[in-house]
Amino acid sequence: MKKTLTIEALSFLVILFLASCNPKQQQSTVAGNNIDTLAFMQRGDSIATAMQEVLLQNVMQATKAGGPVYAVTFCNERAMPLTDSLSEKYNCRIQRISDKYRNPANKPNENDAAVLLKLSASNAAKPLFVSENGENIYYKPIKIAMAACLNCHGDEGKNIAPKTLEVIRQKYPNDLANGYKEGDFRGMWKITFREK
Ligand code: HEC
């Protein structure tokens, strides 16, 4: 995917992709353990897309309503509950993981760190599915897909307004999630399925 694609265009492509294949005809299994990798990949993809849309819509609305300072407070209070409610809805655990995390709850564990390295190594990295120790996990790269992300994740003093920075520092004293440029690798979706 070209990094210039907007989120809308991306979702559209994902919908096109999902609409164009019939999961029943494309069951593929990992040798030996009967795991329907393709079905998990497709579910992971649609959950990540839905989640991304919800967060994006919310951050845009909050910014419109009260500017970036209000939007930071909004993300601080709402990003996790929104993620948890979609986890509930889709019967899985949805997380956003980043090596440069803002919320320490999004810090990678040892396995995540290895996947992060892999996904960040290539700008054209594709989603990954890992089935290990009885856990089925889908990972998808997150990019700084639009200039608007820089309002809160770009360079201090250049992209992040002083008032916004102030509230970010206050809510996240150990923040690592700034200094990004448009198109940069930002982290990944991690979707842990409940069914085996
Ligand atoms: C209004 C400010 C704001 C904007 C705009 C914004 N973010 Fe964030 N972002 C935050 C805050 C605050 C958090 C921490 C949320 C929490 O506490 O769970 C965060 C967390 C994240 C995380 C989770 C990992 C971590 O560092 O904790 C990712 C990934 C992320 N943002 C990506 C993006 C992308 C991509 C965009 C653009 C589409 C974007 N953000 C736009 C404020 C913002």
Residues whose N, C-alpha, C, O or C-beta is under 5 A from the ligand:
A	BS01	HEC	P68 A71 V72 C75 N76 A79 M80 R96 S98 K100 Y101 R102 N103 N106 I142 K143 I144 A145 M146 A148 C149 N151 C152 A177 R186 G187
